């Protein structure tokens, strides 16, 4: 048994070292690019998009280390999963530095940010968000349902939803969304659907965290803010009936929050 364990450990270490080498190469790329950015701010937003994608890749390598551990050693590698989680936050922070971390920012206020990354087509932005979403889900699945990070993932996914929304040029998207002849029609429709689902899911998740875990006002407030963001998208797409329904839901949640405050149920 000891021999088998030793052999398994050696096999795992060999696979893990392969992934760690690629991780170190990517982190070295990040370090070099940050040095370049410090001395030259030209095209810094595009460089941050590249860094975000590189960090997503690094996170998947950490997930792969956990996969090797599960396959060979039959145990979860929490260190690798935690490194993946932290690296995904780095990816999101790079994106937040481009388009802000505010769910409430008006699309008109993002015109400068949209101009700064105008050469990045909607298809590329959508693919980047697909990669980020998949990496986040891989980490969540790796930790499992009973993870101590369960409720903290609400924030991770919420911040993902925000950057996904803010990276989308809604002024252009609304035109392309309703124009099947547009070259960007398919990517835009898929991207808009993704953003709407992410925002709606985050609204529900923050309310669930409020009701089932924290009872913190900032959580239910966050849920309400995500609902309002969902409503703004519905308005932009001309879905007035849907926008009204979302508004009613936001009012209901606000009344719940106010009632809990009065009764002392919230923090």
C-alpha positions in Angstrom: 0.0 0.0 0.0 2.8 2.4 0.9 4.5 1.6 -2.4 1.3 2.3 -4.3 0.9 5.6 -2.4 4.4 6.5 -3.2 4.0 5.7 -6.9 0.7 7.7 -7.0 2.3 10.6 -5.3 5.2 10.6 -7.9 2.7 10.3 -10.7 0.7 13.2 -9.4 3.8 15.4 -8.8 4.9 14.8 -12.4 1.5 15.9 -13.7 1.3 18.9 -11.3 4.8 20.0 -12.2 3.8 20.1 -15.9 0.9 22.4 -15.0 3.0 24.5 -12.6 5.6 25.2 -15.3 2.9 26.6 -17.5 1.5 28.6 -14.6 4.9 30.1 -13.9 5.4 31.0 -17.5 2.0 32.8 -17.6 2.8 34.6 -14.3 6.1 35.7 -15.8 4.2 37.1 -18.8 1.9 39.0 -16.5 4.9 40.4 -14.6 6.6 41.6 -17.8 3.4 43.2 -19.1 2.8 45.0 -15.9 6.3 46.5 -16.1 5.6 47.6 -19.7 2.3 49.1 -18.6 4.0 51.0 -15.8 6.2 52.8 -18.3 3.8 53.1 -21.2 0.1 53.6 -20.8 -0.7 53.5 -24.6 -3.2 50.8 -25.2 -3.3 49.9 -21.5 -7.0 48.7 -21.8 -6.1 46.2 -24.4 -3.2 44.9 -22.4 -5.5 44.5 -19.4 -7.9 42.4 -21.6 -4.9 40.2 -22.5 -3.9 39.9 -18.8 -7.5 39.0 -17.8 -7.5 36.2 -20.4 -4.1 35.0 -19.2 -5.3 34.8 -15.6 -8.3 32.8 -16.7 -5.9 30.4 -18.4 -3.9 30.2 -15.2 -7.0 29.5 -13.2 -7.8 26.5 -15.5 -4.3 25.1 -14.9 -4.9 25.2 -11.2 -8.2 23.4 -11.7 -6.3 20.9 -13.8 -4.0 20.2 -10.9 -7.0 19.5 -8.7 -8.3 17.2 -11.5 -5.0 15.3 -11.4 -5.2 15.0 -7.6 -8.8 13.7 -7.8 -7.8 11.2 -10.6 -4.6 9.9 -9.1 -4.7 10.5 -5.4 -8.5 10.4 -5.0 -8.4 13.6 -2.9 -9.3 17.2 -3.5 -6.5 19.7 -3.8 -7.9 22.6 -1.9 -4.7 24.6 -2.3 -4.9 24.5 -6.1 -8.6 25.3 -6.1 -8.0 28.3 -3.8 -5.2 29.5 -6.0 -7.6 29.2 -9.0 -10.3 31.2 -7.0 -7.8 34.0 -6.2 -6.5 34.1 -9.8 -10.1 34.5 -11.1 -10.4 37.6 -8.9 -7.3 38.9 -10.5 -8.8 38.4 -13.9 -12.0 40.3 -12.8 -10.0 43.1 -11.3 -8.2 43.7 -14.6 -11.6 43.9 -16.3 -13.0 46.2 -13.6 -10.1 48.5 -14.1 -11.2 48.9 -17.7 -15.0 49.3 -17.3 -15.6 49.9 -13.6 -17.1 47.6 -11.0 -20.4 49.4 -10.7 -23.6 47.6 -11.6 -25.4 51.0 -11.5 -23.2 52.8 -14.1 -25.2 54.2 -16.9 -24.3 53.1 -20.4 -23.8 56.7 -21.4 -21.1 57.0 -18.7 -19.1 54.2 -20.3 -18.6 55.9 -23.6 -14.9 56.6 -22.9 -14.3 53.0 -21.8 -16.0 51.7 -24.9 -13.9 54.0 -27.1 -10.8 52.7 -25.4 -11.5 49.1 -26.4 -13.4 49.8 -29.6 -11.1 47.6 -31.7 -12.1 44.5 -29.6 -15.1 43.1 -31.5 -18.2 41.9 -29.6 -17.4 38.3 -30.6 -14.1 38.5 -28.8 -15.6 40.1 -25.7 -18.3 37.4 -25.7 -15.7 34.6 -26.0 -13.7 36.1 -23.1 -16.8 36.2 -20.9 -17.6 32.6 -21.9 -14.1 31.6 -20.8 -14.4 33.5 -17.5 -17.8 32.0 -16.8 -16.6 28.5 -17.5 -13.5 28.9 -15.3 -15.6 30.2 -12.4 -18.0 27.2 -12.7 -15.1 24.8 -12.9 -13.8 26.2 -9.6 -17.2 26.1 -7.9 -17.7 22.5 -9.1 -14.2 21.6 -7.9 -14.9 22.8 -4.3 -18.3 21.1 -4.3 -21.7 21.9 -2.8 -20.6 22.0 0.9 -17.6 24.3 0.4 -16.9 27.0 2.9 -16.7 29.4 -0.1 -20.4 28.7 -1.0 -21.7 32.2 -0.2 -18.5 34.0 -1.2 -19.0 32.7 -4.7 -22.1 35.0 -4.9 -19.7 37.9 -4.9 -17.4 36.3 -7.5 -20.3 35.6 -9.8 -21.8 39.0 -9.1 -18.6 40.8 -10.1 -18.4 38.6 -13.2 -21.9 39.7 -14.1 -21.0 43.4 -13.7 -17.9 43.3 -15.9 -19.8 41.2 -18.5 -22.5 43.9 -18.6 -20.1 46.8 -18.7 -17.9 45.3 -21.4 -20.9 45.2 -23.7 -21.4 48.4 -25.8 -25.2 48.5 -25.3 -25.7 51.4 -27.8 -24.2 49.3 -30.6 -25.7 46.1 -29.2 -29.3 47.3 -29.3 -28.9 48.0 -33.0 -27.2 44.7 -33.8 -29.6 42.7 -31.6 -32.6 43.6 -33.8 -30.7 43.4 -37.2 -30.3 39.8 -38.4 -28.3 41.2 -41.4 -25.6 42.6 -39.0 -22.3 40.7 -39.0 -22.4 40.9 -35.2 -26.0 39.7 -34.9 -25.3 36.2 -33.6 -22.6 37.2 -31.1 -24.6 40.2 -29.9 -27.8 38.1 -29.3 -25.8 35.4 -27.4 -23.9 38.0 -25.4 -27.0 39.9 -24.4 -28.7 36.7 -23.3 -25.7 35.8 -21.3 -25.6 39.2 -19.5 -29.3 39.1 -18.8 -29.0 35.6 -17.2 -25.9 36.5 -15.2 -27.6 39.6 -13.8 -30.9 37.8 -13.0 -29.0 35.0 -11.4 -26.9 37.4 -9.3 -30.0 39.2 -8.1 -31.5 36.0 -6.9 -28.2 34.8 -5.4 -27.7 38.0 -3.3 -31.3 37.8 -2.1 -30.7 34.1 -1.1 -27.5 35.0 0.7 -29.4 37.7 2.6 -32.3 35.4 3.6 -30.3 32.2 4.2 -27.0 33.4 5.5 -26.0 37.0 6.3 -29.2 39.1 6.9 -26.9 42.0 5.8 -28.6 45.0 4.2 -25.9 45.4 1.6 -26.7 41.9 0.3 -30.4 42.6 -0.3 -29.4 46.0 -1.6 -27.1 44.4 -4.1 -29.9 42.1 -5.2 -32.1 45.1 -5.8 -29.4 46.9 -7.7 -29.0 43.8 -10.0 -32.8 43.9 -10.6 -32.6 47.5 -11.6 -29.8 46.7 -14.0 -31.9 44.0 -15.5 -34.7 46.5 -15.8 -32.5 49.0 -17.6 -31.6 46.3 -20.2 -35.2 45.4 -20.7 -36.0 49.1 -21.3 -33.1 49.4 -23.7 -34.4 46.4 -25.6 -37.9 47.9 -25.7 -39.4 45.2 -23.4 -41.7 47.6 -21.5 -43.9 44.9 -19.9 -41.0 43.0 -18.7 -39.3 46.1 -17.4 -42.5 46.9 -15.4 -42.5 43.4 -13.9 -38.9 43.7 -12.8 -39.7 47.1 -11.3 -42.5 45.6 -9.2 -40.2 42.8 -8.0 -37.5 45.4 -7.0 -40.2 47.3 -5.0 -41.3 44.1 -3.3 -37.7 43.3 -2.3 -37.2 46.9 -1.0 -40.3 46.6 1.1 -39.0 43.3 2.5 -35.7 45.0 3.4 -37.5 47.9 5.1 -39.8 45.6 7.0 -36.8 43.5 8.2 -35.0 46.7 9.3 -38.0 47.7 11.4 -38.3 44.3 13.0 -34.6 44.0 13.6 -34.1 41.0 11.4 -31.5 42.6 9.3 -27.9 43.7 10.1 
